[in-house]
Amino acid sequence: MQDLNKLWKIFNEKFTDTGLAKGTFSAPGRVNLIGEHTDYNEGFVLPIAIDKKIIMLGQLRNDRLIQVFDLGYKAEVKFSLDNLFPSKKDTWVNYLMGVMDEIQKARYSLQGANLIFTS
C-alpha cells in the first residue's frame, strides 16, 4: 500500500490545482466464495473481506471533463461526462464511465474531476 502523502504528491504533479474540493476515498476488497454452478442457480454467495483495497484521490473541476490516472495500469484517460461511450483501448475506465452514466440517468448532476486510482 502506498503512503497517502506520496499519492497526493503524484496527484499534484499530474494535475493543476483547480481550487475546488479535494478528497481521499477508499473501499475494501472482497472475494465472493461460491460453489459449483451457484452463481446462475440462485444459490448463496459468501462475500469475504480480504487485505486489499482501492484508493481514489480526487478534486472537482469547473467543467465536465474527467481526467483519470490509474497507477496500476500507468495509464491516463480523459473523457467528457457528455460523451460516455465505452473505451475499446482503455477498458479499465469503462467501469467508472458506467457508474457515471447510471448516476446521470437517475437525473443526478455531475461535474468534472481529476482522479487517481491505486490498489
C-alpha positions as CSV (number, residue, x, y, z in Angstrom):
1,M,0.0,0.0,0.0
2,Q,1.3,3.4,-0.9
3,D,1.6,6.3,1.6
4,L,-1.1,8.9,1.1
5,N,1.4,11.8,1.2
6,K,3.2,10.1,-1.8
7,L,-0.1,9.7,-3.6
8,W,-1.0,13.3,-3.1
9,K,2.4,14.3,-4.4
10,I,1.8,12.3,-7.6
11,F,-1.7,13.8,-7.8
12,N,-0.3,17.3,-7.6
13,E,2.4,16.6,-10.2
14,K,-0.2,15.2,-12.6
15,F,-3.0,17.8,-12.3
16,T,-3.3,21.6,-11.9
17,D,-5.0,22.6,-8.7
18,T,-8.5,23.8,-9.5
19,G,-9.0,25.4,-6.1
20,L,-12.1,23.2,-5.6
21,A,-12.8,20.5,-3.1
22,K,-10.4,17.6,-2.8
23,G,-10.9,14.2,-1.2
24,T,-9.4,10.8,-0.4
25,F,-11.7,7.8,-0.7
26,S,-11.1,4.1,0.0
27,A,-13.1,0.9,-0.5
28,P,-12.1,-2.5,1.0
29,G,-11.6,-5.5,-1.2
30,R,-13.5,-8.7,-1.1
31,V,-14.0,-12.0,-2.9
32,N,-17.2,-13.9,-3.3
33,L,-17.0,-17.6,-2.3
34,I,-19.4,-19.6,-4.3
35,G,-19.9,-23.3,-5.0
36,E,-20.1,-25.0,-8.4
37,H,-22.9,-23.6,-10.6
38,T,-24.1,-21.5,-7.7
39,D,-24.0,-18.1,-9.5
40,Y,-26.6,-19.0,-12.1
41,N,-28.8,-21.4,-10.0
42,E,-29.9,-18.8,-7.4
43,G,-27.6,-20.2,-4.8
44,F,-25.9,-18.5,-1.9
45,V,-22.7,-16.5,-2.1
46,L,-20.5,-15.7,0.8
47,P,-18.6,-12.4,0.5
48,I,-15.3,-12.5,2.3
49,A,-13.1,-9.4,3.2
50,I,-9.5,-9.5,2.0
51,D,-6.5,-7.4,2.9
52,K,-6.6,-5.4,-0.3
53,K,-8.4,-2.1,-1.1
54,I,-8.7,0.6,-3.7
55,I,-7.9,4.2,-3.0
56,M,-9.1,7.2,-5.1
57,L,-7.8,10.7,-4.8
58,G,-9.9,13.4,-6.5
59,Q,-10.5,17.1,-7.0
60,L,-13.5,18.7,-8.6
61,R,-13.2,20.7,-11.8
62,N,-15.3,23.6,-13.1
63,D,-16.1,21.8,-16.4
64,R,-17.5,18.4,-17.5
65,L,-14.1,16.7,-18.1
66,I,-13.0,13.7,-16.2
67,Q,-9.2,13.1,-16.1
68,V,-8.3,9.7,-14.6
69,F,-4.9,8.3,-13.9
70,D,-4.5,4.7,-12.8
71,L,-1.2,4.0,-11.0
72,G,-1.6,0.2,-11.6
73,Y,-2.0,0.4,-15.3
74,K,0.2,3.5,-15.6
75,A,-2.5,4.9,-17.9
76,E,-4.3,8.2,-18.2
77,V,-7.7,8.7,-19.8
78,K,-9.7,11.8,-20.4
79,F,-13.4,11.9,-21.3
80,S,-16.4,14.2,-21.1
81,L,-19.5,13.5,-19.0
82,D,-21.4,14.4,-22.1
83,N,-19.9,11.6,-24.1
84,L,-19.8,8.4,-22.0
85,F,-19.0,5.8,-24.6
86,P,-17.1,2.6,-23.7
87,S,-13.4,2.7,-24.5
88,K,-12.0,-0.1,-26.6
89,K,-8.4,0.8,-25.8
90,D,-8.6,1.5,-22.1
91,T,-11.3,-0.9,-21.0
92,W,-10.4,-0.5,-17.3
93,V,-12.1,3.0,-17.4
94,N,-15.4,1.6,-18.6
95,Y,-16.4,0.6,-15.1
96,L,-16.1,4.3,-14.0
97,M,-17.9,5.5,-17.1
98,G,-20.7,3.0,-16.4
99,V,-21.2,4.3,-12.9
100,M,-21.2,7.9,-14.0
101,D,-23.7,7.1,-16.8
102,E,-26.1,5.4,-14.4
103,I,-25.8,8.4,-11.9
104,Q,-26.7,10.8,-14.7
105,K,-29.6,8.6,-15.9
106,A,-31.0,8.8,-12.4
107,R,-31.0,12.6,-13.0
108,Y,-28.2,13.5,-10.6
109,S,-25.9,16.3,-11.7
110,L,-22.2,15.5,-12.0
111,Q,-19.3,17.8,-12.7
112,G,-15.8,17.2,-13.9
113,A,-13.0,15.9,-11.7
114,N,-9.3,14.9,-11.7
115,L,-8.9,11.4,-10.2
116,I,-6.1,9.0,-9.3
117,F,-6.7,5.3,-8.5
118,T,-4.4,2.8,-6.9
119,S,-4.9,-0.6,-5.3
